[in-house]
Amino acid sequence: MEKGQIVTLTIEDMSAEGQGIGKLYETTRNADAGRMDTSADNSAQNTGNRGFAVFVKGAVVGDRVRAELTKVKKHYAFGRVLEVEALSPARIEPFCPYQDTCGGCAYGTLNYDAQLELKEKQVRDKLIRLGGLTDPKMQPIMGMGNEETQTEPFRYRNKASMPVSTGGLVTQKGGIMQPVHEPRIGFYRAKTHEVVDCEDCWLQSEPAMAAAAALRRFMEEDHITSYDPRWDKGLMRHLIVRTAAGTGEVMVILVINGKAIPNVPKLVRMLDEAIAEIPVYEDGPLAGVAFNLESVVVNIHKSKTLEGQILGEECITIAGKPTITEEVGGLQFEISPLSFYQVNRTQMMRLYDKALEYASLKGDETVLDLYCGVGTIGLFAAAEMNRRTAELNEAAASRGTAGSGQAAAVKLPGHVIGIESVKGAVLDANRNAVINGIVNARYVCGKAEEELPRMVRTKAQEEQAVREAVKKRGETAAKKELLKDEALRIAHADVAILDPPRAGCEQALLEAVVQAAPDRIVYVSCDPATLARDIKWLGEHGYEFKEATPCDMFPWTGHVETVVLLSHKKADSYIHIDVEFGEGEGKIPVDSIAKRAEAYKPKEKVTYKMIKEYIEAKYGFKVHTAYIAEVKRNLGLPMYDAPNAVEELKQPRKHPTPEKVEAIKDALRYFAVI
């Protein structure tokens, strides 16, 4: 295949970015042209050939198109549509005027039933191709707008993050800084940092769009500029709006490159008036909900080290409360500016109901809630255990009264231990437990992949880890190996609920989960590829895939949520062996066992973090992870594929100085890597 070649394709699949995917199959050769027949008719496919994939922007599943190849790689290519020879029956006219400019609705030209079918197929394909499963058991995808919920797949997002742009700054005569164009608030054009001014988005809540209109008008009237990273000047960065559909409470977060917003009382008043004007609907998912602005927060984002992140670390409440309250499933949740909370309230409940069904709680379990956010799913699990325990106690009390007349022993409910890295979310989670009267849930701040390994170690294992850390990294670093509270030590977990970010779980976390040996793992994922990767790893370490249920949390986009049940594999049979230790004939000497165990003891995994800490402690300077990787690569050491690696670097890669190269080699020798 070569650039500029014209091919005919039937679109069989779509990427998460909305590109149609067709396949070219090497079936027959054109004798005259002496080259491959590039038609992709399914009837001509060679079933033994997976085909050469071509990604075509603007094509949807079911289209038959003529396309020109614009970029050709070894196993795939990109193309542009020259002609649509046959329209897909699933193709629709876009409902959004920004479909061709905004990069948000990747599936905006595909009808909703086809979207659901496509997403279900994508989950199944990933489980088979990446997860190593042959025929995974899957329930039908849970979509919005079906007979069960009667909910239209619009206005479902309870959080909007919208970049703000005035096009940069120009200097006029007299040194006056002026914006290039009028304020634009909306979303980035696909694969750019150009902001598309969006007056209405059908996926966002009405309070979000009302707040955007008010901020746009305020910036025009008061001549407020947006932040320009090229010159590190300007004020407004992002507008974030969080909406609680259960209570009607609204939070507006203004992300700025500064300390304050000029004339901010006027802006608060304009935001309040705009949100108060939203009508109260008589029917639909928001029937009877009156929206009120309850919180206005300024987020300070001046640090260049946080580039690429929307929010800075400092939040200042300038009006109302620092949090808003959401009601869902009979529980209340306080939500702060930095905390994670599922964006689709309707689908969240269906997803969590399925997760609890998979957890199969009886009432007395120890449940791990990892990457817990504000504690939603863990608190639902704790409430479920409380309910079941209360029912059992009530039944036992009735039997005792009817029988011996003595009161039955009270059965205590199980408990939930949650881990989350965002401090504000952990504070929210623990406060949410108090608000809902749940005393059997506790949330810990820290990275799950670091905190859980400490929790599942025995006291003896912890002491050994401390001794080894003292030798390698000193007493100060060794203190990090200690568990802060013995009440958090976990001998065994019954259920582990994993709800990681898109990158999936780190291996250190999965290893700790396996050590906790839960009977069931409930994995909630927002990326089928990393889900499949982690399922494969867990399958190799004692867990069996049982069932998956996709859930469409993000209609019209290429993203899909999935909840999966895995269970601990049980032995098919047992062999009983009697072993006698000691000295004498037929006995096994204990000393020889200890020596062999020491000889075969696995080496501690040497991490980049350990290498960086060693170098900083010994040499007094820091080294970048990329430098360590470069030195390892040059030494011929085994490397692993980086899941987020890019094909081409935006800037030339910097190389470590000779001094840093020698320091890295010294660290590798110290840890016996070389």
C-alpha positions, 0 to 999 in steps of 0.5 A: 500500500502507498500514500495516494492510493485509492481504495474501496472499503466497507466500514466494519467498525469505528474507533473511539475517536469516531473514525470508520475502520475498513479492512483490505484483504489480500484475496486476488491480484489484478493481473493487468496492474500487478497489484493487490485487489483493493476492494473490501467486499465481505464476500471476498474476505479470506477468513484466515487473514485479519486484513489491513486496517484503514481508518477513515474520518467521516465514515460510519459503520455500514458505509461503503466508501472510496477513500484516498490513503493519506498515511500508510504504516506497516499494519494500518493506514489512514484515509479520507473519503472521496465518495460514499458509494452506499450510505449506512442504514445506521447513518443519521443527520447530526443533531448538533451544529458543531458536529464537524468542528467540535471533537466531542460527539465522535458518534454524532452521525450514528443512530443510538441503537447502532452506537450501543451495538458498536460499543458492545462489540468493542468490549467483546472484541477487546476481551477476546483479542487482548484479554485472551478469552475465547467466548466471554459471557456478556450481558446486553449493554445497558443503554439510555433511552430504552424501555426500562428507563425511558430516558433520552440520551441527552443532557446527561452530563453533570460535569462540564469542563469548558476551556476559555479563549480570547485568542491570545493577546496583542499589544496596542499603542501605549502598551495596552494588551488586547484580546485577539477575538471575542470570548469563546467558551466551549470545547477544543476542536479535535486534536487541537487547542483551538476553542470552538465557541459552543452556545449549546451542547446537548450533552451538557446540563442546562445550568452549565450552558447558562453559566457559560453564556453568563461568563461570556457576557461578563468577559465582553463587558468587563474586558477580561482576557483568557490565559495565553500559554505562549506569553504566560499572560491573561486570566481565565483558563477554564469554566467547570460546572457541576450539577446535582440533578437530585437536589438542583444544586449547582457549583461553578468553578472558575479556573484562573491564572491569577489570584482574583477576578476583577468585579467578581460580585457582578459575575456571581450575580450574573451566574445566579440570575442565568441559572435561576431563569432555567424553567422547572420541567413537568416531565422527563428525567429532570421533572420538578427540579429547580436549579440553584447556584449554591457554590462559586469557587475560584481555582488558582492555576498558575503553576507551569508544572501542572500544564496539561491539567485543568485544575490547580491545587488551590480552591477559594470559595467566593460565594455560597458553600465549598461543596454541593449535595447530590441525592441518589439511590437513597443516599446523599453525597457531598461533592467538592471541586476536585473530587471524582464523581460519575458524570451520568447520574441515571446510568451510574445507578444502573452500573452500581446496581450491577456491581452490587449484584456481582458483589453478592453481599451477604452482610458480613464481608470485608470490602475493598473500594479502590480508586473510590472517588467520593465513596459512592459505590463503597457507601452503597455496598456498606448500606447494602451490608447494613440492610442485610444484617438488620434483616438477619438480626430481625429474623433471628430476634423473631426466632428467639422470641418464638422459641427459647425466649432468649434474645439472639446474638446481634450480628455485626455488619461487614465493613468497607475500606476505600483508597483514593489519591485525591485528598478532597475526595477522601474528605468528601467520602468520609463526610458522606459516610457520616452524613448517611449514618454509615459507620462501617466505611472508612476512606484512606488518602493515598495511591491505591497501588502504594497503600494497599500493599502495606495493608495486606502485609502481615506484621512480620512481612512489614518488619522485613520490608522496613529492615530492607528499606533501611539498608537500601534507602535509609531510616527516613524512607523506611518509615513509609513502609509502616502501616499508619493504623493497625485497624487498616491491616487486612488479613483477608478481603471478601470482595474487591471493587476496582474502579481505576482511571482510563489507564487501568490498574498498576501491577503493584495494585493487582499484586496486592489485591491477589495477596488479599485473596478476595473471593470476588473482584468487581472491576468497573472500567472506562476503557475496554483495552486496559480492562482486558489487559488487567483481566488477562493478568488476573486470570494468570494469577488465580482469578476467573472471568465470569461475566461482563456487562457494558453500560453506556455512560457516555452516549454519542461519544466513543467511550463505554463503561463496563462492569466485570465479575471475576471469582477466585479459582477453586481447585478441581481436586486435592492431594493429601501429603504427610511430611515429617520434619526433623533428623533421621530416616524419612524426615526432611531437615528443616535447615536444608529447607531454609537454605533452599528457600533463601536461594530461591527467594524472588528478588525485590522488584526494582522500581524507577522510584527506588532508583531516583530516591537512591540517586537524590540521596547519594548525589544530591540531584534528581534524574528524570524517568526518561533518563533512566529508561535511556540508560537501561535501553543503552545497556541492553536491559529488558524494556516494556512497551509504554501504553501511552507512548506517542509515535512522534515527539513534539520536541527533540528528546533531551539526553542525560549528562555524563554525570547523570548517566554514571549516577544511574549506572551506579544505582543499577549496580547497587540494586543488582540490576547490572 
